[in-house]
Amino acid sequence: MSAPYVLLVAGGDDVVRGLGRELEHLGWQVRTAGNAESAVRALQQQPFDALVLDLQLSGAGGEQVLHELDRLLCRPIAVLMSGYLNVATTVRAIRDGANDVLEKPVTGHELDARLRALLNDRTAPQHPDSPARSARSELSKIRGETAGMCAVREQMQTAARYPELFLSIVGESGTGKERVAEAIHALSAPRGRYVPVSLAAIPEQLIEVELFGSAGADGAKGRTGLFELAGAGTLFFSEIADLPKSLHAKMLRVLETRTFRRVAGDIDLQLDARLIAATRRRPSSSDAHAELYDRLSRFTILLPPLHERSADIELIAGQVLAELAASSKRPPLKLSEPALAVLLEHHWPGNVRELEIVLTEAAGTAQGPSLSRDEVRAAIAEFGVPGDVEFNADTTSGTFPTAPPASEPLRMLERRMITDAWQTSGQNMSAAARSLGLPRTTLRDRLKKYGLR
């Protein structure tokens, strides 16, 4: 096995020479750079296994080098060194794409051990029950191999190592925000529960008690809120914009102090859980949720819409068809070239979730060993998300049509209404059933019928 390549970027010549010699003696092939510009040129010229970067560089600084990593096909693991390490520096560095941050002075042996551990986490085969194999399983649920999705998985692994960070996930409906949150929770090896919260499904007058709990009166036992129930686990808000403005000040205090009080209580309780908030769009500076979002977005994972990463469609389709075959114990269907062309032509306003539903329905009606163009077109026409549905990052869905357009089949209208209610409720069965005026059992059957559950 050839020696791994490392790019060492530091401003002081003595530092570069000293660390470079130590790493070479420890089995690394070392290339050095003294500033951000020469480091970027080196990254563009050849692939590296690892990058060691001093944040205190002259000129453009280390941030420019980190930003260049997103453009590389073979992204190296990145370890930053800083002589002024604090929480803000660490948060900013890992948000920009670093895998780890070390405080100077750093010895060659310390760097060697950390770099090899990070490389092993990325590449080494693992026992089926090992934490690393479990991590790979969680990461594999986040589909896609384009640069944007590879960066998402890197960010997830970094976020998982720092459970004290508050985290936001930004992406259109159907991009997989909750999957990302669940995977980060699992990767963190938590001691508490994963608690998803749909604020839209809770009556506004009850949200404060649901989150914070309430103190008992006259010796009566109080009520435990979700902050306590999550323990040292994860609390996931499926849409932070649904938090009432009246609770913003109280939530900001929680984020500032990591403590909270039950309603009518006078004892500060410690917040041990990680908070992850999802949103379909970044609020503008004038938005009522801007300050709250800013506190939650010191580390942000941005999920690109499917139409911006069409190169992933064939890969995702193959994975979905393989999983459907495994669950039905049948040979996997192939995707014909004409069928793939139809998938690539569609805009996918419902993103990955819509693609999964369309493929599930098309596979259920397939007549041969391969999906045909007509079978895929029929599935998109009947089960795809129409382009006029409010299903994107700039709007909030919540209104249902009272009558279908003249050209829209009744079944498509039903599916649109059920899809909208299911997403608006945060996939809460009771809330969605209430909004549609359907019994829970009927809604459950419809969700199964349309591949939403």
N, C-alpha and C positions, 0 to 999 in steps of 0.2 A: 504493500500500500504506500503510495507516494506521500511525502510530507505535505501537510496542509499549508495553504498560502494565507498570510495575514498582511493586511495593510495597516501600518502603524503611522498615525497622524498626530504629531505633537510639535509645538512651536520651539521648544528648547533643543538645540543640537545635542547637548549632553544627555538629555532624557531619551531622545531618539536612539542615540548610539548605544547607551547603556541597556535599555529595554530590548533593543534589536538584537544585541549580542546574546543576551540571556535567552531570548526566545529561540534564536538559531541553535544554541547549545541544547535546547529542550526539544528540538526536532521540527521547528517551523521554518518555512521559507518566507523570509521577511522582505517586504518592500516598504520604504518609508516616504513620507511626504511632510513638508514643513508648514503647509498652509492649506486652506480649503480648496483653492483653485487647483493646485497640483494633485490633491487627493481626488477631486472629481475627475480629472483627466485620467488618473490611474484606474479608477473604477470603470471608466468607459473603455479602457484599453484591454483589460483582462479580467477574468472572474477571480474572486477571492472567496475563501472559506470564512474569513473573519475580518472584522474591522475593529481596530482599537483607536479611539478618537479622544483627543483632549479638547474639552469644550472651550477652554480659554485660548483660542487661536487668534492671531492677528488677522485683520482684514474681514472677510465675510463671516468668519466664525464657523463653529461646528454644525450649526443648524443647517447650513447650506449642504453640507456633506450628507447629513441624515436625509434631507429631502431628495437627494439624488438616488437613494436606495430604492424608492418607489418606481423608478424608471428602469431598473435592472431586471433582466430575465432571471439571473441567478443571484438572488439577494444574499449577501453574507450576514452572519450573525454580527451584531454590533454591540460593543461594550464601550461605555463612555467613562472617562476619567475626569474628575473635577476636584480642584482644591477648595472649592466653596460649596460643599454639598449641603443642601437642606431639602425640606419637603418640596418646596416650589421648584427647585432645580430638578429634582428627581421626577416629579410629575410631568414637567414640561419635556424632559428628555424621553421618557417612555411614551408619552403622547406622540412625540415626533418620530418614534420608531425604534428606539434603543431596546435591546434585550436585557441589559443590566447597566447599573451605574456603580462605579467604584470610587472611593475617596482616595485622593493622592496623599502621600506617596504610595505607589503600587510597585511591588517587586515582580520580576519576570516569572517566578514560580507561582505567585498568586494569579497572574494573568493566564498562565498556561493552564492551571487547574480550572479556572472559570470558563475559559474558552472551550476546553475539551469537554467539560460538562454540558455546555450549551450545544455543542456539535453532536454529542452522544444523544441528547434529548431529541434532536432533530432526525438523526439517521440510524441509530442503532436498533436492530431487531430486539423485541422484548418478549418476555414470557406472557402468555395470554392473560394472566391475572395481574400483571404488573401495572403500577400507576401510569407508566409511560404508554403502555398499550391501551389502557383505558382512555388516556388523553387523546390518542390518535383516533380512537373510536368516536369520541365526542366531536373532534374537529372534522371528521369525515362527514358529519351531518350538515356541515356548512358547505354547500355544493359550489363548485366552480374552481377553475385553475387559472383564470386571467389574473393579471398583476393586482387588480383591486381586491379580489377575493383572497389571494395569497397574503396580501397585507392585512386583511381583516383577521385571518387566522393567527398571524404573528401578533397582532394587537391583542387578540383574545388571550393568548398564552401569557403575554406580558401583564395584562390586567389581572389575570388569575393569581399571579405571584404577589400582587399588592392589594389585598382585600380591604385595606383602609381607604382606598381610592373610591370616590363617588364616580359614577360612570353613566354616560348617556349613549344611546344607540339611535342614530338617525337614519331613516329609510322609509321609502314608500310602503304602503300596505302590500303585504305579500312577499316582501324581500327576506323575511325570516328573522325579525328582530327578537322574537321570543326564543327561537331556537338558539340564537347567539347568547342570550341571557342564560338559558338553561345550561348551555355548554360551559360558559364561564363559571357558573356555580359548581358544576361537576368537576371542572379542572382545578378549582380552588381547594378541593378536598375539605369541604366545610364541616363544621361540627353542629350546624343547625339546618333548618328546613329551607327549601325553595318555596317562596310564597308569592305567586303572581297576584297582582291586584288590578282589577278593572275599575277605575274610579267612576267611569260612566255608568256602571251597573249598580252603584251604591247611591241611594237617595242622598241628595246634597246635605240634608240636615243630619245624616247619620255618619258621614265620612269621618268627622273628627273623632268620634267615639270608636269607629272601626279601626282607625289607624293608631290612636294614642291610648285607647282604653279609657276607663272611667273609675274614679275612686268610689268606694262604697260609702254610703251615708249612715251615721249612727252605728258604726261597727259592722255594717253589712259588707259582705264580700264584694269587692269591685269587679269590673270586667277587664279582661286581658285584651289588649289591642294587638294589631298585626306586628307592630314594632317589637313587642315582647315575644310573640309567637314565633317569629323568625329566628330568635336566638342569635347564634353566631353564623347564621345562614345568609340567605339573600332575599331581599324584598324587591320585586320587579313591578314597576308601574308601566302598564302597557301603553298609556298615553298621558304624559305629565300635563298636557294642556287641559285635561279634564279636572285638575285640582282646582277647587273654588278659590277665587282671589282672596276671600276672607281668611284662608288658611296659609297664605303665602308667608306672612311674617313668622308664624309658628314653625313652618317647615324650614325657613331660612335659619331660624335659631337652632333647630336640630342639626342642620348641616354645619353650622358654625361651631357648636359645642359638643356634638355627638352625644347629647343628652336630651331627654324629653320628659314631660310630665303627663300623667293621666288627666283627663278632663276632671276638673274640680279637685285635683290632687295638689299636694304641696311638697312632694319629694321628687328630686331629680333622679331619673333612671338612666342607666348607661345604654346607649345604642351600640350593640355589638354586631348588628347585621350590616352587610354590604347593601347599598342602595344602587339599583340600576333603573334608569328612567328611559323609556323609549318615546320617540316623537316622530311624526311623519315629516316634519319640516323644522328647520331652525327658525326660531322667532326673530322678527326684526327688533331693532332697539326700542321701538315704540310699543311693542307687544306687552300686554299685561304680564306675561310669563317670562319676560326677558331676563330679569334679575335671578329668578329661580333657576332658569335654564343655565345661566352663566355659572352658577355655583355647582350645578350638576355636570357641567360639560368641560371640566378641567381635563378630563380624559374622554374623548369622543371616538366612537367607532362609526364610520359612515358606510352604509350598505348601498352599493350602486344598484340602480334599477336594472332589470334584465335586458331592456333594450339597449343599454349602454355596454353590455358585455355579451353580445350575441355569439361570440366565439365559445361561450360556455354552454350554449343550448344543446349542441349535439352530445356533449359529455353528460349533462344533467339528464337528458332523455335516456341515454343508455343506462345510467344508474337507476332511474325510476323503473324502466322496463325490466331490468334485472331483479329489482326488489319485488315487483309485482309477480314475476315468474317464481321467485323463491317462496313467496307467501301462498301461491296457488299450486306449487309443486308441479309446474309445467315448464317446458323449454322456453327460454327467453325469446320474446319477439325481437325481430330486427327492425331497424328503421330504414325504409327504402330512401333512396336519394330524392325522389319527388316529394315524399312525405317530409323529409328534412327541409327541403326548400320551402314548403308551406310553413313550417315552424319558424324558419328564419325570416319570412315575410311578415309575420304577425308582430304587432307592436308590444304585446304583453303588458297591458295596463295593470293586470293583477299579478305580474311578476312571477316568481318561481312557484308560488302557490297555484296560480292559474295554470302554469305549464304542467304541474303535477296532476291537477284535476283533469285537464284535457287528455293527457296521456293515459290516465287511469280509465277514462270513459272510452277512448279509442281502443285500448287494449281489450276492453270488455266486449267489443263488437267485432273485433278483428276476425277475418275469415281465413287467413293464411298465416304462414310463418313470419311474414313481414307486415308492418303497418303500411297501408297504401296512402297515396295522396288524398283520395276521396274520403277515407276513414278519418284521417286527421282533420280535413276541412270540415267534415260533418260534426266532429267533436268540438271544434272551435266555434262553429256556428251555434251549437246548442248549449255548450257549457262554458265557453270563453266569456271573459268580461267585456261587454260592449264598450267601445271607446268613449261613449258619453257618460259612463258611470263615474261618479265622484270617487275615484279610487287612487288618487295620486297624492303627491307630497304637499301640495299647496292648498288642499281643501280638506274639510272635515265632513265626512259623510254622516247621514242621519235622517235624510228625508226619503220617503218612499213614494213612488209614483202611484197615483190613484187609478190610472187606466193605462194600458199599454199603447205604444205607438201603433199605428195601423199595420205596420209591417212586422211587428214583434209578436211571435207566438206566445200564447199564454204560459207555456211551460218555462220559456225564457224569462218572462216577467217574474214568475214564482221564484226561479233560481236567483234572479237579481235581488229580490226583496229579502230572501233568506240569507244570501251572502252578505248583504248590507247589514242586516240585523245581527248576524253572527259576529261580524268584525266590529261593529259599533259597540256591542256589549262586551268586547274583550273576550269572546268565546265563552260567555257565561250563559249556560243553558236556560236558567230561569228568567234572566233579564231579556234574552232574545225572544223567548216564548211569549213573555208579557207584551213586548213591543209589537209582536205580530198577531197577538190574540189567538195563539195556538196552544193546545195542550203540549206539555213537555214530550210526551210519547210520540206525538205527531211530528214535532220538530226534530226529534232524534231520528225518526225514520227518513225525513226529508234530507237531513244532513248527511246521512249515510248514502242516500240515493244520489246526491250530487257530489259525493267524494270530499265533503268538507270535514268529515270526522272518521 
